[in-house]
């Protein structure tokens, strides 16, 4: 699956000292001046907009920040020495990146209540416009839309539950009944046989296949574009299918907005004809004796007997007022059941003969 880049957004962090909200680019808290902690967790506002400022985009693309190993000051990824103490920044600790921050959502900015006075403020506000208090929120609160209620759990309709239970019970009952058998003494009352042979003609036969698999002798070719497979990269004629955009922490107070996409590839699927032998008819013979024969039909000049041959041997047993039909496995077994002979049958609840013994 391919990852499609849509742009960048700026994240924010909450000061652990005063709970003030600060933009991702800010290295110190705007409310109390405390430095951004090394283990800071950047978050996104409920609604985001892609960055348009070229300087901010460049910062976002620079990568994860580095905290100086000597004074702890946060420095951008492209820095060579610490901006605070001048130390070699290569010995510092680079922030981890790649964490999925959340789904990317655009649209009008909502409002949230001040935790101190309750006044409504824009979601991105860092201090209350009414009382000046920090708009710091609890963990994860910014991931939910203002005023949103928890989604109720979807319940399966009662009717579907009842139907599913009945189907399960019915399946069990059928299985039990089919396994329950009764011993019956049956006398062979009649026998039947049937033999058939296919008759083939030579002519155009229609087939279907992908264009790159057509045989050289294919005729009357007609093609149309159809879905063939899904790929991680676009190829030829394709349909792009992407998931919900989401934000990935880039480690510098910004996040990259991406989509996971795959591509439905369409290619030519064709119908065509080949000149070949095909089954045009079937010759059938039946009888009620023990001397079955194969059909011997008269054929036209452009016909031949096919390779397909089928035979079926049926024995009719009488047991009191009931009759039972049984299909022998082959001709040799069929010969065993002479008319008037008596056999022990195992019959299930549905009247099917499961076994026959002398």
C-alpha positions as CSV (number, residue, x, y, z in Angstrom):
1,X,0.0,0.0,0.0
2,X,1.4,3.4,-1.0
3,X,1.5,6.4,1.3
4,X,0.4,9.6,-0.3
5,X,1.6,12.9,1.1
6,X,-0.9,15.7,1.4
7,X,1.1,18.3,3.3
8,X,1.9,19.3,6.9
9,X,0.2,20.8,9.9
10,X,1.5,22.4,13.1
11,X,0.9,20.5,16.4
12,X,0.8,21.9,19.9
13,X,2.1,20.9,23.4
14,X,0.9,21.4,26.9
15,X,3.3,22.9,29.5
16,X,3.7,20.5,32.5
17,X,4.4,23.5,34.7
18,X,1.4,25.7,34.1
19,X,-0.7,23.6,31.7
20,X,-0.4,26.4,29.1
21,X,-1.0,25.4,25.5
22,X,1.9,26.2,23.1
23,X,2.3,25.8,19.3
24,X,4.7,23.1,18.2
25,X,7.4,25.5,16.9
26,X,7.7,27.2,20.4
27,X,10.6,26.0,22.4
28,X,9.4,27.6,25.7
29,X,6.0,28.0,27.3
30,X,4.4,31.3,26.3
31,X,2.6,31.5,29.7
32,X,5.4,30.7,32.3
33,X,8.6,30.6,30.2
34,X,9.4,27.0,31.2
35,X,11.4,25.1,28.5
36,X,9.7,22.4,26.5
37,X,10.4,19.1,28.2
38,X,12.4,16.4,26.3
39,X,9.5,13.9,26.7
40,X,6.9,16.3,25.4
41,X,4.0,14.8,23.5
42,X,2.8,16.8,20.6
43,X,-0.9,16.8,19.8
44,X,-3.2,18.2,17.1
45,X,-6.3,20.4,17.5
46,X,-9.7,19.0,16.7
47,X,-9.7,20.7,13.3
48,X,-6.5,21.2,11.2
49,X,-5.5,23.1,8.1
50,X,-2.5,22.3,5.9
51,X,0.4,24.8,6.2
52,X,0.7,27.3,3.5
53,X,3.6,29.4,4.9
54,X,6.8,28.4,3.1
55,X,9.0,28.9,6.2
56,X,6.8,26.7,8.4
57,X,6.6,24.1,5.7
58,X,10.5,24.0,5.5
59,X,10.6,23.6,9.3
60,X,8.1,20.8,9.1
61,X,10.1,19.0,6.4
62,X,13.4,19.4,8.3
63,X,12.6,16.4,10.5
64,X,12.8,15.7,14.2
65,X,14.3,18.2,16.7
66,X,17.4,17.5,18.7
67,X,17.8,18.2,22.4
68,X,21.2,19.4,23.4
69,X,23.2,16.8,25.4
70,X,24.6,19.6,27.7
71,X,21.9,22.1,28.3
72,X,18.8,20.3,27.1
73,X,17.8,23.1,24.7
74,X,15.6,22.1,21.8
75,X,17.3,22.7,18.4
76,X,16.0,22.1,14.9
77,X,17.2,19.0,13.0
78,X,19.4,21.1,10.6
79,X,21.3,22.7,13.5
80,X,25.0,21.9,13.9
81,X,25.6,23.6,17.3
82,X,23.2,24.3,20.2
83,X,21.5,27.7,19.9
84,X,21.8,28.1,23.7
85,X,25.3,26.9,24.7
86,X,27.1,26.4,21.4
87,X,27.9,22.7,22.0
88,X,28.2,20.2,19.2
89,X,24.6,19.2,18.6
90,X,25.5,15.8,17.1
91,X,25.8,14.3,20.6
92,X,22.2,15.4,21.4
93,X,19.1,13.2,21.5
94,X,16.8,13.4,18.6
95,X,13.1,13.2,19.2
96,X,11.3,10.2,18.1
97,X,9.0,10.6,15.0
98,X,6.5,8.4,13.1
99,X,3.8,8.3,15.8
100,X,0.3,8.5,14.4
101,X,-1.3,11.6,16.1
102,X,-4.8,11.1,14.8
103,X,-7.2,11.5,11.9
104,X,-6.9,14.7,9.8
105,X,-10.1,16.7,9.9
106,X,-10.8,20.0,8.3
107,X,-13.7,22.4,8.5
108,X,-14.8,25.3,10.7
109,X,-13.1,25.5,14.0
110,X,-15.3,24.6,16.9
111,X,-15.4,26.0,20.4
112,X,-14.5,24.7,23.8
113,X,-15.3,25.8,27.3
114,X,-12.6,27.4,29.5
115,X,-11.8,25.0,32.4
116,X,-11.7,27.9,34.8
117,X,-14.7,30.2,34.0
118,X,-16.6,28.1,31.5
119,X,-16.5,30.8,28.7
120,X,-16.5,29.5,25.2
121,X,-13.3,30.0,23.2
122,X,-12.0,28.8,19.8
123,X,-10.5,25.3,20.1
124,X,-7.0,26.6,19.2
125,X,-7.1,29.3,21.9
126,X,-4.2,29.0,24.4
127,X,-5.6,31.4,27.0
128,X,-9.2,32.2,27.8
129,X,-10.4,35.5,26.2
130,X,-12.6,36.1,29.3
131,X,-10.4,35.4,32.3
132,X,-6.9,34.9,30.8
133,X,-6.6,31.4,32.3
134,X,-4.8,28.6,30.4
135,X,-7.0,26.6,28.1
136,X,-5.1,23.4,28.9
137,X,-7.2,20.4,28.4
138,X,-7.1,16.8,29.8
139,X,-5.3,14.1,27.9
140,X,-7.0,13.2,24.6
141,X,-9.7,15.8,24.9
142,X,-8.6,17.6,21.7
143,X,-9.2,14.4,19.8
144,X,-12.9,14.6,20.2
145,X,-15.3,17.2,18.6
146,X,-16.7,19.7,21.0
147,X,-20.0,18.5,22.5
148,X,-19.7,15.2,20.8
149,X,-21.5,12.3,22.6
150,X,-20.0,8.8,22.7
151,X,-21.3,6.7,19.8
152,X,-23.8,4.2,21.0
153,X,-22.9,0.6,20.4
154,X,-24.7,-0.9,17.4
155,X,-27.0,-3.7,18.4
156,X,-27.8,-6.6,16.1
157,X,-31.6,-6.5,15.4
158,X,-33.5,-9.1,17.4
159,X,-35.0,-10.6,14.2
160,X,-31.6,-11.4,12.8
161,X,-30.6,-13.1,16.0
162,X,-33.8,-15.2,16.0
163,X,-33.2,-16.1,12.3
164,X,-29.6,-17.1,13.0
165,X,-30.6,-19.3,16.0
166,X,-33.4,-21.0,14.0
167,X,-30.9,-21.7,11.1
168,X,-28.4,-23.2,13.6
169,X,-31.1,-25.3,15.3
170,X,-32.5,-26.4,11.9
171,X,-29.0,-27.5,10.7
172,X,-28.4,-29.5,13.9
173,X,-31.8,-31.2,13.5
174,X,-31.2,-32.1,9.8
175,X,-27.8,-33.5,10.7
176,X,-29.2,-35.6,13.5
177,X,-32.1,-36.9,11.4
178,X,-29.8,-37.8,8.5
179,X,-27.6,-39.8,10.9
180,X,-30.5,-41.7,12.5
181,X,-31.1,-45.0,10.6
182,X,-33.5,-47.9,10.6
183,X,-32.8,-51.5,9.6
184,X,-35.2,-52.6,6.9
185,X,-35.5,-56.0,5.0
186,X,-36.1,-55.3,1.3
187,X,-36.7,-57.4,-1.7
188,X,-35.4,-56.4,-5.2
189,X,-38.5,-55.6,-7.2
190,X,-37.0,-54.0,-10.2
191,X,-33.7,-52.7,-11.7
192,X,-33.0,-49.9,-14.1
193,X,-29.9,-48.8,-16.1
194,X,-28.9,-45.8,-18.2
195,X,-25.9,-45.3,-20.4
196,X,-25.1,-42.1,-22.3
197,X,-22.4,-40.9,-24.7
198,X,-21.8,-37.3,-25.8
199,X,-21.9,-36.3,-29.5
200,X,-19.5,-33.6,-30.6
201,X,-19.7,-31.1,-33.5
202,X,-16.7,-29.0,-34.8
203,X,-17.3,-25.3,-35.0
204,X,-16.8,-21.9,-33.3
205,X,-16.8,-22.1,-29.4
206,X,-16.9,-18.9,-27.4
207,X,-14.3,-18.3,-24.6
208,X,-13.3,-15.5,-22.3
209,X,-9.9,-14.4,-21.0
210,X,-7.6,-11.5,-20.4
211,X,-6.2,-10.0,-23.5
212,X,-2.6,-10.9,-22.7
213,X,-3.6,-14.6,-22.4
214,X,-5.5,-14.9,-25.7
215,X,-4.3,-17.8,-28.0
216,X,-2.9,-16.9,-31.4
217,X,-5.8,-18.6,-33.2
218,X,-8.5,-16.5,-31.4
219,X,-11.2,-15.0,-33.7
220,X,-14.1,-12.5,-33.2
221,X,-12.3,-10.8,-30.4
222,X,-14.3,-8.2,-28.3
223,X,-12.8,-6.6,-25.2
224,X,-13.8,-4.2,-22.4
225,X,-11.9,-2.9,-19.4
226,X,-12.5,-4.8,-16.2
227,X,-10.9,-4.8,-12.7
228,X,-8.0,-7.4,-12.6
229,X,-6.0,-6.8,-9.5
230,X,-4.9,-4.4,-6.8
231,X,-1.4,-2.9,-6.7
232,X,0.5,-0.6,-4.4
233,X,1.6,1.6,-7.3
234,X,-0.5,3.0,-10.2
235,X,-0.1,1.0,-13.5
236,X,-1.9,1.7,-16.8
237,X,-5.6,2.3,-16.4
238,X,-6.2,2.5,-12.6
239,X,-8.6,3.7,-9.9
240,X,-7.1,5.2,-6.8
241,X,-8.6,4.1,-3.6
242,X,-7.4,6.0,-0.5
243,X,-8.2,5.7,3.2
244,X,-8.9,8.5,5.7
245,X,-6.1,11.1,5.9
246,X,-4.1,11.0,9.2
247,X,-1.3,12.9,10.8
248,X,2.1,11.5,11.6
249,X,4.4,13.2,14.1
250,X,7.5,14.4,12.3
251,X,9.3,15.1,15.6
252,X,9.7,18.9,15.3
253,X,6.4,20.2,16.5
254,X,4.8,19.4,13.1
255,X,3.0,16.5,11.5
256,X,2.9,15.1,8.0
257,X,-0.6,14.5,6.7
258,X,-0.8,11.3,4.7
259,X,-3.2,8.8,3.2
260,X,-2.7,5.1,2.6
261,X,-3.7,4.4,-1.0
262,X,-4.0,1.4,-3.3
263,X,-4.7,1.1,-6.9
264,X,-7.4,-1.0,-8.7
265,X,-5.8,-2.0,-12.0
266,X,-8.2,-2.3,-15.0
267,X,-7.2,-4.3,-18.1
268,X,-8.9,-5.7,-21.3
269,X,-11.0,-8.7,-20.6
270,X,-12.1,-10.3,-23.9
271,X,-14.6,-12.7,-25.4
272,X,-13.4,-14.7,-28.5
273,X,-14.1,-17.8,-30.5
274,X,-12.0,-20.9,-31.3
275,X,-12.7,-23.6,-33.9
276,X,-12.9,-26.8,-31.9
277,X,-14.9,-29.8,-31.0
278,X,-17.8,-29.2,-28.5
279,X,-20.6,-31.3,-27.1
280,X,-23.7,-30.7,-29.2
281,X,-25.9,-33.6,-28.1
282,X,-26.1,-36.7,-25.9
283,X,-27.2,-40.2,-26.9
284,X,-29.0,-42.1,-24.2
285,X,-30.1,-45.7,-23.8
286,X,-32.1,-47.1,-20.8
287,X,-33.3,-50.6,-19.8
288,X,-34.7,-52.8,-17.0
289,X,-32.5,-55.8,-17.3
290,X,-28.9,-56.9,-16.6
291,X,-27.5,-56.4,-20.1
292,X,-26.8,-52.7,-20.5
293,X,-25.3,-51.6,-23.9
294,X,-23.8,-48.3,-25.0
295,X,-25.6,-46.1,-27.5
296,X,-24.5,-46.3,-31.2
297,X,-26.0,-43.2,-32.8
298,X,-25.7,-42.4,-36.5
299,X,-23.4,-39.3,-37.0
300,X,-23.1,-36.6,-39.6
301,X,-19.9,-36.0,-41.4
302,X,-18.9,-33.1,-39.1
303,X,-19.7,-35.1,-35.9
304,X,-17.9,-37.6,-33.7
305,X,-18.5,-39.5,-30.4
306,X,-17.2,-37.6,-27.4
307,X,-15.0,-39.0,-24.7
308,X,-17.7,-38.3,-22.0
309,X,-19.5,-41.5,-21.1
310,X,-21.8,-41.9,-18.1
311,X,-23.6,-45.0,-16.7
312,X,-26.1,-45.3,-13.8
313,X,-27.5,-48.5,-12.2
314,X,-30.5,-48.2,-9.9
315,X,-32.1,-51.0,-7.8
316,X,-35.7,-50.7,-6.5
317,X,-36.3,-52.5,-3.2
318,X,-39.8,-53.3,-1.8
319,X,-40.3,-53.4,2.0
320,X,-43.9,-53.9,2.9
321,X,-45.8,-50.9,1.6
322,X,-42.6,-48.9,1.1
323,X,-40.2,-48.8,-1.8
324,X,-36.6,-47.6,-1.7
325,X,-34.2,-46.6,-4.5
326,X,-30.5,-47.3,-4.4
327,X,-27.8,-46.5,-6.9
328,X,-25.1,-49.1,-7.2
329,X,-21.5,-47.9,-7.5
330,X,-20.7,-49.9,-10.6
331,X,-22.0,-52.6,-13.0
332,X,-20.4,-55.5,-10.9
333,X,-22.3,-54.4,-7.8
334,X,-25.5,-54.0,-9.9
335,X,-25.3,-57.6,-11.0
336,X,-25.5,-58.8,-7.3
337,X,-29.1,-57.5,-6.9
338,X,-31.1,-60.1,-8.8
339,X,-34.9,-59.6,-8.9
340,X,-36.5,-61.4,-6.0
341,X,-33.4,-61.5,-3.7
342,X,-33.7,-60.2,-0.1
343,X,-31.3,-57.7,1.4
344,X,-30.8,-55.8,4.7
345,X,-31.1,-52.0,4.2
346,X,-30.0,-49.2,6.4
347,X,-32.4,-46.3,5.8
348,X,-32.3,-42.8,7.2
349,X,-35.2,-40.6,8.3
350,X,-35.5,-39.1,4.8
351,X,-35.9,-42.5,3.1
352,X,-32.4,-42.7,1.6
353,X,-30.6,-46.0,1.6
354,X,-27.2,-45.6,3.2
355,X,-26.0,-49.2,2.9
356,X,-27.1,-52.6,1.6
357,X,-25.9,-56.0,3.1
358,X,-26.8,-59.6,2.2
